Amino acid sequence: MNFNLNENKPVVVLLGAGSMGTAIVRRIAAGKTVLLGDLSEEKLETVATELRYSGYDVATHQVDASAKESLRAFAKKAASLGDVMYFIDTAGASPSQASPEHIIKLDLIGTSYAIDEFAEVMAKGGAGLIVSSMAGYMPSPLTSETEAEIANTPTDQLASLSCLSAEAVPNSGVAYVVSKKANHLRVQTAAATSWGDRGARINTISPGIIVTPLAYDEFNSQGNSYQDMISASASKRVGTSDEIAEVGAFLLGEHATFITGTDLLVDGGVIASLRSGKMGIDIH
Ligand SMILES: NC(=O)c1ccc[n+]([C@@H]2O[C@H](COP(=O)([O-])OP(=O)(O)OC[C@H]3O[C@@H](n4cnc5c(N)ncnc54)[C@H](O)[C@@H]3O)[C@@H](O)[C@H]2O)c1
């Protein structure tokens, strides 16, 4: 049975079929074509089945979000389905899940390749959303000079920057903070260049503690630091994927067409506590 007889349906692409990404798709993709990409075929099938049973039109594609050629093939697949109007990138690994090298390769360089590859296929008027993190606001070893290098170096050359070497990024916590800050910087540059030239917008969203399987890995490995952040925050609670979806839908949608190249911090007040000196944090 054909559930949707309309032609030329806009395409919504989700890279990383996880909790927050799926919530954003549910919020924006009714009546559109969804392309899900993930490394895990099992995850793809599970999420695609749930979405299909909820009335969404879903295609899947296995992709490694840390590999340029794989991302290129994923972007081509997206373009083959119709006008790519929305690109959401939530593929990432957190500090307790991966080595510093892997976090730099996936969260920073892979995300940069994804931004580059989708700049080639976005439709005019389209919008992108990269899920960064409040970690991008935490103290980091980056200086204004190294931030400019990260913002402007071609993606193929990022791995050779000394500010991203094993000496400069000694552990997974630092790698995560640097990568998430880099997401803000790369998106800002893309909004002004490749994406802007194409007539498309791109922004980041920086969630605080959002309860997902990834966050559970952090709760289980980081001692009391998450509890301390919740206690010090004005909201005094964790967030949910649905709250991120609400903000993501705004940034991707028609009421945000004057917003590009920026980040929206959605953290319940954790960074405000940190910046005000109410709470200290040690990422080293
Ligand atoms: N949960 C939080 O508290 C939180 C807070 C701030 C930022 N974030 C960031 O949000 C993003 C999404 O996190 P989530 O909590 O929804 O996690 P999640 O684990 O539900 O989703 C991440 C998805 O990325 C996929 N993935 C991992 N490596 C991949 C690869 N190489 N190629 C393709 N797919 C890959 C995973 O299979 C998974 O489906 C991540 O970038 C994370 O760093 C999470």
PDBQT file of the ligand as one rigid body, heavy atoms in Angstrom, charges set to zero:
ROOT
HETATM    1  N1  LIG A 301      23.045  12.490  25.862  1.00  0.00    +0.000 N 
HETATM    2  C1  LIG A 301      23.646  13.575  26.298  1.00  0.00    +0.000 C 
HETATM    3  O1  LIG A 301      23.597  13.906  27.485  1.00  0.00    +0.000 OA
HETATM    4  C2  LIG A 301      24.396  14.441  25.325  1.00  0.00    +0.000 A 
HETATM    5  C3  LIG A 301      24.706  15.729  25.733  1.00  0.00    +0.000 A 
HETATM    6  C4  LIG A 301      25.352  16.580  24.859  1.00  0.00    +0.000 A 
HETATM    7  C5  LIG A 301      25.684  16.145  23.594  1.00  0.00    +0.000 A 
HETATM    8  N2  LIG A 301      25.398  14.880  23.201  1.00  0.00    +0.000 N 
HETATM    9  C6  LIG A 301      25.768  14.497  21.844  1.00  0.00    +0.000 C 
HETATM   10  O2  LIG A 301      24.587  14.208  21.138  1.00  0.00    +0.000 OA
HETATM   11  C7  LIG A 301      24.863  13.294  20.084  1.00  0.00    +0.000 C 
HETATM   12  C8  LIG A 301      23.817  12.192  20.108  1.00  0.00    +0.000 C 
HETATM   13  O3  LIG A 301      23.850  11.598  21.350  1.00  0.00    +0.000 OA
HETATM   14  P1  LIG A 301      22.664  10.687  21.959  1.00  0.00    +0.000 P 
HETATM   15  O4  LIG A 301      22.728  10.930  23.406  1.00  0.00    +0.000 OA
HETATM   16  O5  LIG A 301      21.409  10.868  21.189  1.00  0.00    +0.000 OA
HETATM   17  O6  LIG A 301      23.330   9.279  21.747  1.00  0.00    +0.000 OA
HETATM   18  P2  LIG A 301      22.905   7.943  21.063  1.00  0.00    +0.000 P 
HETATM   19  O7  LIG A 301      23.934   6.941  21.506  1.00  0.00    +0.000 OA
HETATM   20  O8  LIG A 301      21.476   7.657  21.313  1.00  0.00    +0.000 OA
HETATM   21  O9  LIG A 301      23.121   8.286  19.495  1.00  0.00    +0.000 OA
HETATM   22  C9  LIG A 301      24.372   8.288  18.840  1.00  0.00    +0.000 C 
HETATM   23  C10 LIG A 301      24.236   7.480  17.567  1.00  0.00    +0.000 C 
HETATM   24  O10 LIG A 301      25.439   7.604  16.809  1.00  0.00    +0.000 OA
HETATM   25  C11 LIG A 301      25.699   6.338  16.214  1.00  0.00    +0.000 C 
HETATM   26  N3  LIG A 301      27.107   6.243  15.855  1.00  0.00    +0.000 N 
HETATM   27  C12 LIG A 301      28.165   6.097  16.674  1.00  0.00    +0.000 A 
HETATM   28  N4  LIG A 301      29.292   6.006  15.942  1.00  0.00    +0.000 NA
HETATM   29  C13 LIG A 301      28.926   6.107  14.642  1.00  0.00    +0.000 A 
HETATM   30  C14 LIG A 301      29.643   6.092  13.407  1.00  0.00    +0.000 A 
HETATM   31  N5  LIG A 301      30.980   5.964  13.360  1.00  0.00    +0.000 N 
HETATM   32  N6  LIG A 301      28.943   6.200  12.267  1.00  0.00    +0.000 NA
HETATM   33  C15 LIG A 301      27.579   6.324  12.273  1.00  0.00    +0.000 A 
HETATM   34  N7  LIG A 301      26.859   6.348  13.405  1.00  0.00    +0.000 NA
HETATM   35  C16 LIG A 301      27.525   6.244  14.572  1.00  0.00    +0.000 A 
HETATM   36  C17 LIG A 301      25.304   5.345  17.284  1.00  0.00    +0.000 C 
HETATM   37  O11 LIG A 301      25.106   4.049  16.750  1.00  0.00    +0.000 OA
HETATM   38  C18 LIG A 301      24.026   5.968  17.811  1.00  0.00    +0.000 C 
HETATM   39  O12 LIG A 301      22.890   5.529  17.100  1.00  0.00    +0.000 OA
HETATM   40  C19 LIG A 301      26.314  12.857  20.276  1.00  0.00    +0.000 C 
HETATM   41  O13 LIG A 301      27.136  13.574  19.373  1.00  0.00    +0.000 OA
HETATM   42  C20 LIG A 301      26.613  13.273  21.704  1.00  0.00    +0.000 C 
HETATM   43  O14 LIG A 301      27.970  13.566  21.888  1.00  0.00    +0.000 OA
HETATM   44  C21 LIG A 301      24.761  14.020  24.051  1.00  0.00    +0.000 A 
ENDROOT
TORSDOF 0
